[in-house]
Amino acid sequence: MKRLFWLGVGVAAGVVLSRKATRTARQATPAGLASNLGEAVGELAGAIGSFGADVRAGMSEREQELRDMVEKRSGVATGRADEGRHAARPRPPRARRAEG
């Protein structure tokens, strides 16, 4: 009975190890590496996008704080925060190409 038990344990361990080895070998193939790399790049892109959104939100919040501070100290309205930095600045005229 003991021998049958240990035989079963050995077979189960062999199956588990074989499947794990097959999975690891599949990940080491070029297709497996490309899949892992694609997932990593996707996660990195998501993290960078999230970081950029957080930075923009912080910039907008700080800009509003500064606008409120300027209005409070000077009494001059600085305009709405959603106008953006470049709204009041006129664009310079474009240079025309010489046709020749």
Backbone as a chain_set.jsonl record, in Angstrom:
{"seq": "MKRLFWLGVGVAAGVVLSRKATRTARQATPAGLASNLGEAVGELAGAIGSFGADVRAGMSEREQELRDMVEKRSGVATGRADEGRHAARPRPPRARRAEG", "coords": {"N": [[0.809, -1.187, 0.0], [1.966, 1.233, 0.796], [3.843, 1.572, -1.214], [2.259, 1.939, -3.479], [1.027, 4.345, -2.835], [3.27, 6.124, -2.801], [4.032, 5.833, -5.433], [1.865, 7.03, -6.735], [2.169, 9.667, -5.747], [4.618, 10.295, -6.903], [3.987, 10.169, -9.661], [2.082, 12.222, -9.84], [3.667, 14.443, -9.095], [5.491, 14.354, -11.185], [3.839, 14.946, -13.398], [3.011, 17.563, -12.758], [5.492, 18.942, -12.707], [6.324, 18.465, -15.33], [4.38, 19.854, -16.833], [4.867, 22.451, -15.924], [7.491, 22.826, -16.834], [7.065, 22.649, -19.591], [5.468, 24.938, -19.984], [7.276, 26.955, -19.229], [9.251, 26.562, -21.174], [7.789, 27.211, -23.444], [7.418, 29.933, -23.041], [9.96, 30.814, -23.471], [10.327, 30.755, -26.162], [10.509, 32.575, -29.309], [7.938, 33.601, -29.946], [6.651, 33.512, -27.474], [8.283, 35.246, -25.991], [7.831, 37.607, -27.407], [5.135, 37.999, -26.87], [5.2, 38.427, -24.081], [6.769, 40.737, -24.054], [5.137, 42.488, -25.485], [2.961, 42.736, -23.725], [4.269, 43.958, -21.583], [5.074, 46.395, -22.707], [2.588, 47.505, -23.237], [1.601, 47.826, -20.615], [3.483, 49.676, -19.69], [2.973, 51.862, -21.374], [0.381, 52.501, -20.546], [0.923, 53.252, -17.9], [2.547, 55.504, -18.301], [0.739, 57.187, -19.615], [-1.147, 57.533, -17.58], [0.452, 58.814, -15.67], [1.016, 61.195, -17.065], [-1.564, 62.29, -17.193], [-2.031, 62.727, -14.48], [-0.054, 64.641, -13.96], [-0.911, 66.768, -15.617], [-3.366, 67.332, -14.385], [-2.48, 68.178, -11.869], [-1.031, 70.434, -12.661], [-3.053, 72.081, -13.676], [-4.549, 72.489, -11.37], [-2.682, 73.822, -9.748], [-2.222, 76.081, -11.326], [-4.725, 77.309, -11.181], [-4.741, 77.915, -8.447], [-2.66, 79.8, -8.389], [-3.745, 81.784, -10.053], [-5.951, 82.582, -8.505], [-4.572, 83.618, -6.31], [-3.216, 85.795, -7.467], [-5.393, 87.372, -8.276], [-6.496, 87.931, -5.781], [-4.448, 89.395, -4.471], [-3.864, 91.518, -6.257], [-6.27, 92.42, -7.225], [-7.015, 92.328, -9.813], [-8.709, 90.787, -12.382], [-7.805, 87.693, -13.717], [-8.799, 86.245, -15.766], [-10.544, 83.381, -17.151], [-9.778, 80.038, -16.112], [-9.928, 78.059, -18.015], [-9.273, 79.174, -20.414], [-6.695, 78.945, -21.209], [-3.137, 79.129, -21.685], [-2.209, 80.239, -24.041], [-4.216, 81.678, -25.197], [-4.564, 84.471, -25.142], [-2.412, 85.428, -26.495], [-1.511, 86.654, -29.582], [-1.088, 85.02, -32.727], [1.866, 85.018, -34.697], [2.138, 86.272, -38.061], [2.287, 83.98, -40.821], [5.178, 83.247, -42.71], [5.436, 83.785, -46.141], [6.121, 81.613, -48.859], [8.601, 82.061, -51.312], [7.754, 82.032, -54.616], [9.068, 80.402, -57.341]], "CA": [[0.0, 0.0, 0.0], [2.856, 2.39, 0.824], [4.474, 1.72, -2.531], [1.242, 2.489, -4.376], [0.879, 5.76, -2.463], [4.422, 6.883, -3.271], [3.969, 5.817, -6.885], [0.904, 8.076, -7.104], [2.79, 10.964, -5.463], [5.645, 10.501, -7.924], [3.319, 10.452, -10.944], [1.491, 13.574, -9.751], [4.768, 15.415, -9.127], [6.027, 14.342, -12.548], [2.903, 15.664, -14.28], [3.09, 18.988, -12.426], [6.783, 19.458, -13.169], [6.336, 18.428, -16.796], [3.568, 20.98, -17.331], [5.57, 23.703, -15.619], [8.635, 22.895, -17.75], [6.533, 22.953, -20.92], [5.04, 26.337, -19.968], [8.487, 27.769, -19.211], [9.883, 26.435, -22.488], [6.97, 27.958, -24.404], [7.674, 31.36, -22.833], [11.3, 31.117, -23.959], [10.32, 30.807, -27.625], [10.346, 33.951, -29.792], [6.536, 34.022, -29.84], [6.377, 33.749, -26.058], [8.978, 36.469, -25.6], [7.126, 38.74, -28.023], [3.897, 38.192, -26.122], [5.556, 39.056, -22.807], [7.24, 42.089, -24.333], [3.962, 43.277, -25.859], [2.213, 43.048, -22.507], [5.059, 44.911, -20.788], [5.005, 47.707, -23.369], [1.227, 48.0, -23.007], [1.524, 48.297, -19.233], [4.3, 50.882, -19.59], [2.243, 52.943, -22.03], [-0.709, 52.879, -19.648], [1.484, 53.961, -16.747], [2.991, 56.82, -18.758], [-0.467, 57.975, -19.845], [-1.705, 57.874, -16.27], [1.343, 59.808, -15.085], [0.78, 62.454, -17.776], [-2.86, 62.829, -16.764], [-1.851, 63.241, -13.122], [0.738, 65.87, -14.047], [-1.778, 67.816, -16.162], [-4.347, 67.698, -13.362], [-1.753, 68.965, -10.878], [-0.698, 71.734, -13.252], [-4.279, 72.877, -13.732], [-4.896, 72.87, -9.999], [-1.72, 74.836, -9.296], [-2.472, 77.291, -12.102], [-5.899, 77.961, -10.598], [-4.312, 78.495, -7.177], [-1.888, 81.012, -8.682], [-4.676, 82.806, -10.556], [-6.705, 83.092, -7.358], [-3.663, 84.417, -5.496], [-2.987, 87.059, -8.173], [-6.621, 88.152, -8.174], [-6.665, 88.361, -4.395], [-3.451, 90.406, -4.126], [-3.863, 92.685, -7.137], [-7.626, 92.855, -7.518], [-7.192, 92.275, -11.263], [-9.176, 89.476, -12.832], [-6.843, 87.099, -14.649], [-9.504, 85.488, -16.799], [-10.942, 82.026, -16.771], [-8.699, 79.056, -16.142], [-10.034, 77.188, -19.182], [-8.845, 79.869, -21.63], [-5.391, 78.418, -21.59], [-2.027, 80.059, -21.633], [-1.933, 80.852, -25.332], [-5.426, 82.268, -25.771], [-4.458, 85.913, -25.28], [-1.259, 85.758, -27.316], [-1.818, 86.512, -31.018], [-0.101, 84.267, -33.494], [2.544, 85.826, -35.713], [1.753, 85.863, -39.422], [3.176, 83.012, -41.453], [5.985, 83.752, -43.81], [5.06, 83.194, -47.431], [7.234, 81.084, -49.641], [8.833, 82.714, -52.59], [7.515, 81.12, -55.736], [10.097, 80.745, -58.305]], "C": [[0.865, 1.268, 0.0], [3.47, 2.64, -0.548], [3.507, 2.332, -3.54], [1.028, 3.977, -4.106], [2.036, 6.587, -3.025], [4.5, 6.883, -4.797], [3.019, 6.916, -7.376], [1.465, 9.475, -6.877], [3.836, 11.288, -6.527], [5.056, 10.844, -9.278], [2.735, 11.871, -10.931], [2.574, 14.643, -9.815], [5.372, 15.492, -10.518], [5.149, 15.114, -13.521], [2.996, 17.169, -14.029], [4.379, 19.592, -12.952], [6.877, 19.485, -14.692], [5.544, 19.59, -17.382], [4.249, 22.316, -17.094], [6.76, 23.889, -16.562], [8.172, 23.238, -19.161], [6.12, 24.417, -21.013], [6.252, 27.277, -20.007], [9.192, 27.725, -20.562], [9.11, 27.213, -23.542], [7.203, 29.459, -24.271], [9.041, 31.761, -23.358], [11.373, 31.14, -25.481], [10.158, 32.253, -28.075], [8.902, 34.454, -29.681], [6.172, 34.329, -28.393], [7.041, 35.021, -25.561], [8.281, 37.702, -26.167], [5.831, 39.037, -27.283], [4.172, 38.895, -24.797], [5.998, 40.5, -23.007], [6.073, 43.002, -24.698], [3.134, 43.672, -24.651], [2.949, 44.085, -21.669], [4.996, 46.31, -21.392], [3.618, 48.312, -23.167], [1.05, 48.542, -21.597], [2.306, 49.592, -19.056], [3.577, 52.07, -20.221], [1.079, 53.419, -21.163], [-0.213, 53.666, -18.454], [1.942, 55.362, -17.13], [1.789, 57.723, -19.008], [-1.102, 58.423, -18.546], [-0.865, 58.947, -15.584], [1.129, 61.171, -15.743], [-0.535, 63.096, -17.366], [-2.766, 63.41, -15.358], [-1.073, 64.554, -13.13], [-0.122, 67.016, -14.572], [-2.812, 68.276, -15.143], [-3.685, 68.555, -12.281], [-1.4, 70.342, -11.393], [-1.927, 72.63, -13.291], [-4.679, 73.365, -12.349], [-3.972, 73.98, -9.494], [-1.93, 76.151, -10.047], [-3.682, 78.045, -11.544], [-5.56, 78.593, -9.258], [-3.547, 79.797, -7.406], [-2.785, 82.134, -9.204], [-5.468, 83.425, -9.406], [-5.832, 83.995, -6.494], [-3.404, 85.779, -6.152], [-4.221, 87.943, -8.085], [-6.798, 88.723, -6.774], [-5.706, 89.496, -4.048], [-3.552, 91.66, -4.97], [-5.26, 93.233, -7.398], [-7.93, 92.845, -9.004], [-7.608, 90.865, -11.641], [-8.211, 88.939, -13.878], [-7.509, 86.311, -15.752], [-9.838, 84.097, -16.314], [-9.774, 81.072, -16.91], [-8.753, 78.201, -17.4], [-9.64, 77.874, -20.479], [-7.504, 79.343, -22.116], [-4.353, 79.521, -21.64], [-1.862, 80.836, -22.929], [-3.132, 81.589, -25.924], [-5.26, 83.758, -26.019], [-3.318, 86.317, -26.204], [-1.603, 85.596, -28.793], [-0.702, 85.732, -31.709], [0.57, 85.186, -34.508], [2.126, 85.355, -37.101], [2.778, 84.892, -40.003], [3.94, 83.657, -42.584], [5.557, 83.039, -45.087], [6.292, 82.716, -48.16], [7.367, 81.857, -50.936], [8.645, 81.706, -53.693], [8.511, 81.429, -56.834], [10.304, 79.742, -59.279]], "O": [[0.558, 2.243, -0.687], [3.599, 3.784, -0.984], [3.906, 3.155, -4.364], [0.867, 4.769, -5.034], [1.815, 7.625, -3.648], [4.99, 7.847, -5.386], [3.336, 7.642, -8.318], [1.269, 10.368, -7.701], [3.924, 12.424, -6.993], [5.57, 11.72, -9.973], [2.882, 12.62, -11.897], [2.416, 15.644, -10.515], [5.726, 16.575, -10.982], [5.652, 15.85, -14.37], [3.052, 17.957, -14.973], [4.355, 20.651, -13.579], [7.44, 20.414, -15.271], [5.996, 20.236, -18.327], [4.216, 23.204, -17.946], [7.005, 24.998, -17.035], [8.816, 24.03, -19.85], [6.396, 25.071, -22.018], [6.25, 28.272, -20.732], [9.679, 28.75, -21.039], [9.709, 27.81, -24.436], [7.19, 30.181, -25.268], [9.262, 32.933, -23.662], [12.407, 31.519, -26.033], [9.708, 33.085, -27.288], [8.679, 35.619, -29.352], [5.462, 35.297, -28.121], [6.445, 35.786, -24.804], [8.157, 38.72, -25.485], [5.474, 40.199, -27.091], [3.472, 39.838, -24.429], [5.643, 41.38, -22.223], [6.025, 44.155, -24.271], [2.66, 44.804, -24.558], [2.328, 44.988, -21.108], [4.878, 47.297, -20.666], [3.498, 49.517, -22.948], [0.43, 49.587, -21.399], [1.856, 50.501, -18.359], [3.574, 53.165, -19.658], [0.829, 54.621, -21.065], [-0.846, 54.636, -18.036], [1.746, 56.308, -16.366], [1.816, 58.9, -18.651], [-1.545, 59.565, -18.426], [-1.405, 59.878, -14.987], [1.067, 62.189, -15.054], [-0.61, 64.314, -17.21], [-3.348, 64.457, -15.073], [-1.403, 65.475, -12.383], [-0.072, 68.121, -14.032], [-3.104, 69.468, -15.044], [-4.263, 69.544, -11.83], [-1.461, 71.319, -10.646], [-1.842, 73.816, -12.97], [-5.095, 74.511, -12.178], [-4.425, 74.953, -8.89], [-1.823, 77.223, -9.453], [-3.663, 79.272, -11.446], [-6.034, 79.688, -8.955], [-3.763, 80.781, -6.699], [-2.607, 83.296, -8.841], [-5.633, 84.643, -9.342], [-6.297, 85.023, -6.002], [-3.377, 86.801, -5.466], [-4.103, 89.144, -7.842], [-7.206, 89.873, -6.613], [-6.107, 90.461, -3.397], [-3.349, 92.762, -4.46], [-5.407, 94.401, -7.757], [-8.993, 93.306, -9.419], [-6.958, 89.884, -11.278], [-7.843, 89.648, -14.814], [-6.818, 85.754, -16.605], [-9.464, 83.692, -15.214], [-8.884, 81.281, -17.736], [-7.726, 77.666, -17.818], [-9.661, 77.247, -21.538], [-7.236, 79.312, -23.317], [-4.683, 80.707, -21.638], [-1.416, 81.983, -22.907], [-3.056, 82.075, -27.053], [-5.769, 84.268, -27.017], [-3.277, 87.462, -26.653], [-1.955, 84.496, -29.217], [0.463, 85.788, -31.315], [-0.086, 86.036, -35.11], [1.799, 84.184, -37.295], [3.972, 84.974, -39.715], [3.42, 84.498, -43.317], [5.345, 81.827, -45.092], [7.359, 83.326, -48.091], [6.382, 82.248, -51.561], [9.289, 80.657, -53.714], [8.746, 82.585, -57.188], [11.149, 79.902, -60.159]]}, "num_chains": 1, "name": "protein.A"}
